[in-house]
Each structure stands twice: as structure tokens, then as C-alpha cells.
Amino acid sequence: MHVLVVHNRYGSAQPSGENRVVDQEVRLLRGAGHRVEVFERRSDDIAARSLAGRAAVPLLVPWNPAVRAELAGRLRAARPDVVHVHNVFPLLSPAVLAACADADVPAVATLHNYTQICPPGTLRRAGRQCTECVGSSPLPAVRHGCYRGSRLATVPLAVSLAVNRRRWWSGVTRFLCISAAQRDVLVRSGMPAERIAVKHNFVPEPGDVRTADGEHLLFLGRLAEAKGVRPLMDAWDQIAADGGVGVPLVLAGAGPLEREVRAWAAGRDDVRYAGLYGLRECRRAVARAVAVVVPSLALETFGLVVAEAMAAGVPALAAGHAAFGELVEDGVTGLLHRPGDPDSLAADLRRITSDPARNREMGRAARRRYERGFGPEYGLRRLEEEYRTAIAGRSVPTPGGDTRRGRGEGDSG
């Protein structure tokens, strides 16, 4: 197949799992012999714009007419079989869907977060879960300044959600959720269930697989409140007060709590703050872990680090909500604790380190789970299936024998 991938790349200041997923899918498809082109913008490029250009960026969030014209022209010239849309914020905008309709090319969209129903896409506000905008107007998000704590910064996202909601629903032939938990939330919000499929992210073979019992517990991710960093620190302090569990806790990442984490870890033998790892360092650290700890408080749509741990034959200790419940089989491939509960987390940290033989068996079960449902073969098969479905749905025969646009074809307005 001939596929054109559309993606606005997130800034490089923080590692982006979404950027990584897009790059891995492109390599996977090309390796299987498909022709794949990429139409992208980079958030890093905003800084190089003139002052006026930077000031104009928020105006492009709801609609970028130049992108529509450029992409439509490229689609007409290249004639791909399908367009795969990922992130369109802030420089691409939902105008990419109009371009697909202009050129009569079916669009598949992977939903990596909740931006279809929540302006910042997180379903969180002021450190807790929030669904105030779900199924209604996004005005509460503006009132609360949900994006970056700023009402002004939230306005373009809220406007885009309000004016483009129906365009998304009519202009995308197939929506791909990355977990069943995410799909359930979106369907309950009113999105068209018949066009939403579940396609878990895949993880490439890591090269590093655990061969010993492990030498540390590992937190690998953004150092932010929503990722459960503070409950993890509280749980670890409980464990330390009782004499520890025999291995240190390693925290790798960056984010708004970095200074707090660095100060907490300073001078301790049982904690190490490792800073920001590169991809190779991440894989080595995962393969040397007793378990990967994922105490997120957010309603995560997936859990890439959990899948990466499974690929390395390492169990995960994750919060028992959102997508983690379908990634981790409690007591078999890892453990699930009560979200935000340091006592529950501390108990499971002790449990996962106290029985090396049981831990090794969970690691082997995690690796089998990866091979069945999160490896490259799975990823390629599911992409091909959804592309074929979208292509087949572009034209639907009418009873009189003519063809009309199938469900999901958008207008060109």
C-alpha cells in the first residue's frame, strides 16, 4: 500500500512517546514493503519564527488554510491509498481532514490522548481527574485554564474542539484507539463507536532482555505529579523506614518535579536519580530491572513503558486503572496497586521483590504476553487491517448500483 503519514512532531525538549510510536510505525511499514511518505511539521521550528509568526501560531490551531492547500496538492499528485493522521497540534490543525476530503483519500486517525473530548487531552485538572467538558462545551477548560495553567493558551484548543468536533467525526474513516479503556471513554462521550477500533501500540524487539534477577526497581518517565511520582516517593520512604527491599529505586526522566526528586534522592544509598536517559540507556535499564514501576495517577491511554518492560521479560508494577488493567495481568505478568495509594504501592513493591522465583516467572509470562500482542508482527498486521478497512469504506455501493461516499468521508468546506 501507499501510505501518507501526517504528524506534528512534539518538541525535543522532552522525550515523546508519540513521536517514537510514529517513527516506529513508519519503519515497520517500510520494512514490510509498503510505500510510506511523511507530511509533518515540527513544534521545535516555532522558536525560529519571527515574533509575528510566533504570535500567529495560536490562530492556526483551529484551522491552518495553508496546510490544507499544501496537503491537498500533495495528495492529488501522489495519490496515496490512505492517509494516517497522528498529532495535528499546533501547526497542522484539522485542516488536514479537509485536504483528505478535497483529494478523496480516506483518513485513518490514531487517537493518542483525549483531545477529541478534552482541550488539553488529559482528562485532568488541578491534580485530579476531570470530565467537565466531556460531552458538552469546552468553556470550563477555558475558565480553569486547563492547558499550561493559562486561560489564554487554552482558548485555541477549546475553539478547535468546538468548531471541529463534527469534522473529526465525519472526516475520519477509522479511528484507532490505543487501548480498550480509551475507546470506552470516547464512546461514552458520544463518538461514533462503529468507526473506533482498538490497536495497541507495538514495541520493537529491544535487543536487551533480562537474564538475571535484576538489580534495581525502575521508574522511567516524566517527573510530573500526574505520573504518580509523589506517591512513589511516599511509598519508598515507608519501605526505607522498615529496612528496604534489598535493591535501590532508580528514577530516570525529567519534568517539573525534577528538583524535588533530585533533592529527595540526594545522599541516599537506596535511591538514585539518573536524569534523562537516551533510548539505548532506557533499554539497558529496563533489562536490568527487578520490575518497572508505573504509578500514574492519570487515565493513561496506553503505557508504552509497560509494553517495553514486557518485551524485555520484566514485570511491571502499575496503577490499577485506565489502560494498565488490560496491559498487566495482576499476579501473572506484574502487579496492580490502588492508584494514588502509597500504602498499596509499598505493599506491592515489597511483594514483587520478596520472591525472586515468582518474579522470574512473571517476567517470562510478560515476555509471552508481549510476543502475542505487542510485537512488530502484531503491529504490522493491525495497521494493514485498518488501512484495508478504510480503503474499502471509501466508496459504498448504493442499492441502485451507484457509489457514494462511505461513512466517515468528510465534506470539503
Secondary structure, DSSP 8 states (H G I E B T S, - for coil): -EEEEEEEE--TTS--HHHHHHHHHHHHHHHTT-EEEEEEEEGGGGGGS-HHHHHHHHHHTT--HHHHHHHHHHHHHH--SEEEE---TTTT-THHHHHHHHHT--EEEEE-SSTTTSTTSSSEETTEE--TTTTS-SHHHHHHTTTTT-HHHHHHHHHHHHHHHHHHHHH-SEEEESSHHHHHHHHHTT--GGGEEE--------S----SS-SEEEEES--SGGGTHHHHHHHHHHHHHTT--SS-EEEE--STTHHHHHHHHTT-SSEEEEE---HHHHHHHHHTEEEEEE---S--S--HHHHHHHHTT--EEEESSTTHHHH--BTTTEEEE-TT-HHHHHHHHHHHHH-HHHHHHHHHHHHHHHHHHTSHHHHHHHHHHHHHHHHHTSEEE-TTS-EEE-TT-----
